[in-house]
Amino acid sequence: MKPHRVAAALALGLCVFSASSFADSTEDRAIRPFKAQVPAAALMDLRRRIADTRWPDKETDQSQGAPLDRLQELVRYWGKDYDWRRRKRS
């Protein structure tokens, strides 16, 4: 898989989307706080899957997508350094 596709898949996997229907023009569209409820087991599984990433060969030029070393650095941050629980508390 090309690095840019890996990055896109990772971004999708790490994002939580919330959408509402826009069909009714009288719908209340007030902004309300959102609290994510993520079980510890899900975070442990996510970290395991991030650590198990199978990396492609190093790119030979920029036409092949994001530089592998930068992508690996980003994935390392999300997999090891990012404090998911602290973010949830804020």
N, C-alpha and C positions, 0 to 999 in steps of 0.2 A: 504494500500500500504506500502511496506517495505521502511524504511528510505533511503536505497541506491537507490531505484527506484525513490523516491521523489527527491533526490539529482541529479540524472541523468536527470530527467525531468526538474528540475529547471535550470541546467547548459545548457541544450539545449534551453530552453526558453529565457535565458539571452544572448546567443551568437548570433552574426550575421556572417553568412558565406558568403564568396564570392568565386566563383569558375569560372574558364575559361576552355574552351575546349583545350585539349592537342592533338587533332587529327592532326593538321597541324604543322609540324616540323619547318616551316618558320614563325610561329606566333611570334609576338613581345611579349616578356615576361618581359619587363621592369617593374620595381616596380614603381607604381604611388601612390600619396596620395589618400586616400579614405575618403570622408566626409559623415557621416551618417546623414540622415535627418529624425528625429523622432519627430512627432507632440507631443505637450504637452499633448493632450488627451490620446495618447498611453502610455505615461509615467505614467499619473495618473491612467489609467486602470491597468497597470502592478503593480503599488504600491498597488492598491486595491486588486488585485488577490493574491499578495504575502501576504497581511494582512489577507486574507480570507482562507489561507492554512488550510486544515483539517489535523491535525497531528495524526499519529498512536499512539498506546500505547507505553510506554517506552519499549525498548528492554530488554530482559532478559539475553542475552549474546552477545558476539561479532559476532556470526554466523548470526545474524539478520541485519547486516549492520552497517552503520555509527551511532555513538551515537546520540540519539535524541537531547540532550542538545546542542551538537556542531552544529548540523544541524540547529536547531532553531536560534542559535547565528548568523550563516552565513546568513540565510534568513532574520533575523532582520536587519543585516547590509545592505543587498541589498535593502530591502524594506524601510528603514528609514534613514540610514546614508549616503549611497553612493550618491554623487552629480553627477547625470547623465548629467546635463547641463555643469558643469565644465569640465567633461571628454570630452564632445563633442567639447568644445572650444579649447582644447589642441591639 
